[in-house]
Amino acid sequence: MQQFRVNERGYYGQFGGAFIPEILHRCVTDLREAYLRIMESERFRQDFDQLLRDYVGRPSPLYYSRQLSERYGAKIYLKREDLNHTGAHKINNTIGQILIAREMGKRRIIAETGAGQHGVATATVCALMQMPCVVYMGKTDVERQQVNVKKMEMMGATVVPVTSGNMTLKDATNEAIRDWCSHPDDTHYIIGSTIGPHPYPDLVGRLQSVISKEIKQQLQEKEGRGYPDRLVACVGGGSNAAGTIYEYLEDDRVAILLAEAGGRGVESGESAATIHLGSAGVLHGCRTLLMQTEDGQITEPYSVSAGLDYPGIGPIHAHLAETGRAHVVAITDEEALRAAFELTRREGIIPALESAHALAALEKVTFAPGELVVLTLSGRGDKDLETYFKYEKDF
């Protein structure tokens, strides 16, 4: 039995499902009935594989980090998603979803974005396929991710700053859903993570599973075995983490370590540590763990990292945490920044702030001598340079 994969009703244990307004029922049902058929078709596989290879630049390298390995007494490899076209894992998902949208006859694309990487990846594939694109982005994130905003606009996308709530990812998602309700017939919503109503968590997880498929093959070549002892990834909505662990979910030889954003501390009131702080509820179309008050009002999240600044978590990750399949640690802003500067200075790799949380998680565990570890470097730090410049003197 595959206890960690989605069931036919769209649930991972008690989490998942499709909680949607009536106006979106047909959109979501059509997608649910079409996505597996399209993804398993020869045309999709050929187009997807060709674009990942020739446009995105896959396979992404699996890099042995001598510095991290010596420091922690383990064999630590970095899965270099930061080297993809557009600078993050997000492009894997947007390539796949726009191919699905094209096959379904959709003519307009919308998306939400936090750090801007998913927005850039969506704008990129819309330029490639010559489809109009609207990206919703919280005003707070627009201000701290100006370069990504300019990239999206340069590729022809319309970026809409959202001024409700605390003007971050949650609020951008709300606005994207409102848009979809107004244009259900011709619009496909490219959700950027393993969140949203079924089939999105499963759809995004399958598209990102290219990460773990490559890890399996690359480890076989480098280490003579196709599995690590431990996988490490950061988790906000959870798409890079889902892709990293997808092929190993049922393999109990492989431990899973996930890093969520602790902000200024889990108990500080300024955090995005959903698994530590959350309780079950419904947000953006699925039942999952949410940061919320006793009467169900969403608590505003906080993180120095725009991509982890979300009050929920993908239902697959809620289930993995609840069952104990994944160990989840909360990483503070300070810990993430320190890990980012250390990798930059010792390896010459500037990681995204999101990925820096995964790097900091290495501090939270004790490794067996020679333990084989793969950590997914989900994105590069170009988009976070302003933040790094601000804090550089402190580290």
C-alpha positions in Angstrom: 0.0 0.0 0.0 1.3 3.5 -0.9 0.4 5.3 2.3 2.2 8.5 1.5 0.7 9.2 -2.0 -2.6 10.8 -2.8 -5.7 8.6 -2.8 -8.5 8.7 -5.4 -10.4 11.4 -3.4 -7.3 13.7 -3.3 -6.3 13.1 0.3 -3.0 12.3 2.0 -4.3 10.9 5.2 -6.7 13.5 6.6 -5.2 16.3 4.5 -6.0 17.4 1.0 -9.3 17.4 -0.9 -10.9 20.1 -3.0 -12.8 22.8 -1.2 -13.8 25.2 -4.0 -16.5 27.7 -4.9 -19.2 26.3 -7.2 -18.0 28.5 -10.1 -14.6 26.7 -10.1 -16.1 23.2 -9.8 -15.9 22.6 -13.6 -12.4 24.0 -13.9 -11.0 21.8 -11.2 -13.0 18.7 -12.3 -11.8 19.1 -15.9 -8.2 19.4 -14.7 -8.6 16.4 -12.4 -10.0 14.3 -15.2 -7.4 15.3 -17.7 -4.0 15.7 -16.0 -3.0 12.1 -15.7 -4.2 11.2 -19.2 -2.2 14.1 -20.6 0.9 13.5 -18.5 1.0 9.9 -19.5 0.6 10.6 -23.2 3.6 10.2 -25.6 3.3 13.8 -26.9 3.5 15.3 -23.4 6.4 13.1 -22.3 8.4 14.0 -25.4 7.7 17.7 -25.2 8.3 17.8 -21.4 11.6 15.9 -21.6 12.8 17.9 -24.6 12.1 21.3 -22.9 13.6 20.2 -19.6 16.8 19.1 -21.4 17.2 21.8 -24.0 15.5 24.8 -22.5 15.8 24.3 -18.7 19.2 22.7 -18.8 18.4 19.4 -17.0 19.7 17.2 -15.5 20.8 19.6 -12.8 24.2 18.5 -11.3 24.6 16.6 -8.1 27.6 18.3 -6.5 29.7 16.8 -3.7 30.3 19.6 -1.1 33.7 18.9 0.4 33.3 21.8 2.8 29.9 20.7 4.2 31.0 17.0 4.3 34.1 17.8 6.3 32.2 20.0 8.7 29.4 17.5 9.5 31.2 14.2 9.1 28.8 13.0 6.4 28.9 12.7 2.6 26.8 15.7 1.6 25.7 16.3 -2.0 23.9 19.4 -3.2 21.2 18.9 -5.9 21.8 22.1 -7.9 18.3 23.3 -8.8 19.8 26.8 -8.6 21.4 26.1 -12.0 18.1 25.7 -13.9 17.0 28.3 -16.4 15.3 31.1 -14.3 17.3 30.1 -11.2 15.1 27.7 -9.3 13.1 24.4 -9.4 9.9 26.4 -10.2 10.5 26.0 -14.0 10.0 22.2 -13.8 6.4 22.8 -12.8 5.5 25.7 -15.1 6.8 23.9 -18.2 4.6 20.9 -17.3 1.5 22.9 -16.5 1.6 25.1 -19.6 1.8 22.0 -21.7 -1.2 20.6 -19.9 -3.0 24.0 -20.3 -2.3 24.0 -24.0 -3.6 20.5 -24.4 -6.8 21.5 -22.5 -7.3 24.5 -24.9 -6.7 27.2 -22.3 -5.6 30.5 -23.8 -4.7 32.6 -20.7 -2.5 31.9 -17.7 -2.6 33.3 -14.2 -0.2 32.7 -11.3 0.6 33.8 -7.7 4.1 34.4 -6.5 5.9 35.2 -3.3 9.7 35.4 -3.8 9.0 35.9 -7.5 10.7 32.8 -8.7 7.4 31.1 -9.6 6.2 34.3 -11.3 9.4 34.5 -13.3 9.1 30.8 -14.3 5.4 31.3 -15.3 6.2 34.5 -17.3 9.0 32.6 -19.0 6.9 29.7 -20.2 4.1 32.1 -21.3 6.6 34.0 -23.4 7.8 30.7 -24.8 4.2 29.6 -25.7 3.0 33.1 -26.5 0.2 33.1 -24.0 -1.0 36.2 -22.0 0.1 36.0 -18.4 -1.1 37.8 -15.2 0.9 37.3 -12.0 -0.5 38.3 -8.6 2.2 39.3 -6.1 1.8 40.9 -2.6 2.9 44.5 -2.5 5.4 43.6 0.3 7.0 41.1 -2.0 6.9 43.4 -5.0 9.0 45.9 -3.0 11.6 43.3 -1.8 11.8 41.4 -5.1 12.0 44.3 -7.6 14.4 42.5 -10.0 12.0 39.6 -10.4 9.1 42.0 -11.0 11.1 43.7 -13.8 12.0 40.3 -15.3 8.4 39.3 -15.4 7.4 42.6 -17.0 10.3 42.3 -19.5 8.8 39.0 -20.7 5.4 40.5 -21.2 3.6 39.5 -18.0 1.3 41.8 -16.1 2.3 41.9 -12.4 -0.6 42.9 -10.1 0.5 44.2 -6.7 -1.9 42.9 -4.0 -2.6 45.3 -1.1 -4.8 43.2 1.2 -3.7 41.4 4.4 0.0 41.7 5.0 0.5 41.9 1.2 2.4 38.6 0.8 1.9 35.1 -0.7 -1.4 34.3 1.0 -3.0 37.5 -0.3 -1.6 37.0 -3.8 -3.1 33.5 -3.8 -6.5 34.9 -2.8 -6.5 37.4 -5.7 -5.4 34.8 -8.2 -8.4 32.6 -7.1 -10.7 35.6 -7.5 -9.4 36.1 -11.0 -10.0 32.4 -11.8 -13.6 32.7 -10.6 -14.1 35.5 -13.1 -12.5 33.7 -16.0 -13.2 30.0 -15.6 -13.5 29.0 -19.2 -10.3 30.3 -20.9 -7.9 30.5 -18.0 -5.5 28.0 -16.4 -4.2 28.9 -12.9 -0.6 27.7 -12.6 -0.3 27.1 -8.9 3.4 27.3 -7.9 3.5 24.7 -5.1 2.0 21.6 -3.7 -1.0 23.5 -2.4 -4.5 24.2 -3.6 -7.5 21.9 -4.4 -6.9 18.3 -5.7 -5.3 17.6 -8.2 -2.8 20.5 -7.8 -0.7 19.0 -4.9 -0.4 15.7 -6.8 0.1 17.4 -10.2 2.9 19.7 -8.9 4.5 16.8 -7.0 4.6 14.6 -10.1 6.1 17.4 -12.2 8.8 18.2 -9.6 9.5 14.5 -9.2 12.1 14.9 -11.9 14.4 16.0 -9.1 14.3 12.7 -7.2 14.4 10.7 -10.4 17.7 12.4 -11.2 19.0 12.0 -7.7 18.4 8.3 -7.9 20.3 7.9 -11.2 23.1 10.3 -10.2 23.7 8.6 -6.8 23.9 5.2 -8.6 26.6 6.6 -10.8 28.6 8.4 -8.1 28.0 6.0 -5.1 27.0 2.7 -6.6 23.5 2.9 -4.9 20.4 4.7 -5.9 19.3 6.1 -2.5 20.7 8.4 0.2 20.5 7.8 3.9 18.9 11.3 4.3 17.2 13.9 2.1 17.1 17.5 3.1 14.9 20.4 1.7 13.2 23.6 2.7 9.5 23.6 2.8 7.0 26.5 2.4 4.2 25.3 0.2 6.5 22.4 -0.4 7.1 21.8 -4.2 10.9 21.5 -4.1 10.6 19.2 -1.1 7.9 17.1 -2.7 10.1 16.7 -5.8 13.1 15.8 -3.7 11.4 13.0 -1.8 8.8 11.8 -4.4 10.7 8.7 -5.5 11.6 7.8 -1.9 8.3 8.2 -0.1 7.8 4.5 0.5 11.6 3.7 1.0 12.1 3.6 4.8 15.9 3.4 4.3 15.7 7.1 3.5 15.1 9.6 6.3 13.5 13.0 5.4 14.5 16.2 7.0 12.5 19.3 6.1 13.2 22.9 7.2 10.5 25.5 7.6 10.8 29.2 8.3 11.0 30.0 12.0 11.2 33.7 11.4 12.3 35.5 14.6 11.5 32.3 16.6 8.7 29.8 16.7 7.2 31.4 19.8 8.0 35.0 18.8 4.7 35.7 17.1 6.7 36.4 13.9 7.1 33.1 12.3 6.0 30.9 9.3 6.6 27.6 11.1 3.3 26.0 10.1 4.0 22.5 11.1 5.2 23.6 14.6 2.4 26.1 15.1 -0.5 25.0 12.9 -3.7 23.2 13.3 -6.0 21.5 10.7 -8.1 23.8 8.6 -9.0 24.7 5.1 -7.2 27.4 3.0 -6.9 27.9 -0.7 -8.9 24.8 -1.6 -7.4 22.1 0.6 -7.5 20.9 4.2 -4.0 21.1 5.7 -2.1 22.5 8.7 -2.6 26.3 9.1 -1.4 29.0 11.3 -4.7 30.3 12.7 -6.4 31.6 15.8 -8.8 29.5 17.9 -11.8 30.9 15.9 -10.1 30.0 12.6 -8.8 33.3 11.5 -5.5 33.0 9.6 -2.4 34.3 11.5 -0.1 36.5 9.4 3.1 34.6 8.8 6.6 36.2 8.8 9.9 35.1 7.3 13.0 36.9 6.0 12.4 34.6 3.0 9.5 35.7 0.7 9.2 32.1 -0.7 8.5 30.6 2.8 6.2 33.3 4.0 3.0 31.3 3.9 0.6 30.3 6.7 -0.1 26.8 5.4 1.8 23.8 4.1 1.2 21.3 1.3 -1.1 18.5 2.5 1.5 15.9 1.6 3.9 17.5 4.1 1.2 17.9 6.8 0.6 14.1 6.4 4.4 13.2 6.4 4.9 15.3 9.6 1.8 13.8 11.3 2.8 10.2 10.5 6.4 10.9 11.5 7.7 10.0 8.0 9.4 13.5 7.8 11.3 15.2 10.6 10.6 19.0 10.4 12.8 21.6 12.0 12.1 25.4 12.3 15.0 27.6 11.2 15.2 31.2 12.3 16.1 34.1 10.0 19.5 34.4 11.7 20.3 30.7 11.3 19.3 30.8 7.6 21.4 34.0 6.9 24.4 32.5 8.7 24.2 29.3 6.6 23.8 31.3 3.4 26.9 33.4 4.1 28.9 30.3 5.0 28.1 28.5 1.8 28.8 31.7 -0.2 32.2 32.2 1.4 33.3 28.5 1.6 31.9 27.1 -1.7 31.4 30.1 -3.9 27.7 29.3 -4.2 25.1 32.0 -3.2 21.9 30.2 -2.3 18.4 31.5 -2.3 17.2 32.4 1.2 14.7 29.5 1.0 17.5 27.0 0.3 19.5 28.6 3.2 16.9 27.2 5.6 17.7 23.7 4.4 21.4 24.3 4.8 20.9 25.5 8.4 18.9 22.3 9.1 22.2 20.4 8.9 23.0 21.9 12.3 20.0 20.3 13.9 20.9 16.7 13.4 23.7 14.4 14.3 25.0 12.4 11.3 26.3 8.9 11.4 30.0 8.7 10.1 29.9 8.6 6.3 26.1 9.1 6.1 25.0 9.8 2.6 23.0 13.0 2.4 21.4 14.9 -0.5 20.3 18.5 0.1 18.3 20.3 -2.6 19.5 23.7 -3.3 16.2 24.9 -4.6 17.2 28.3 -6.0 20.0 30.7 -6.4 20.5 33.9 -4.4 20.4 36.5 -7.1 16.9 37.6 -6.1 18.0 37.9 -2.4 21.1 40.1 -2.9 19.4 43.2 -1.4 18.6 41.2 1.8 22.1 39.7 1.9 23.7 43.2 1.4 21.6 44.5 4.3 22.8 41.8 6.7 26.3 41.1 5.5 28.1 43.1 8.2 26.3 41.0 10.9 27.8 37.7 9.7 
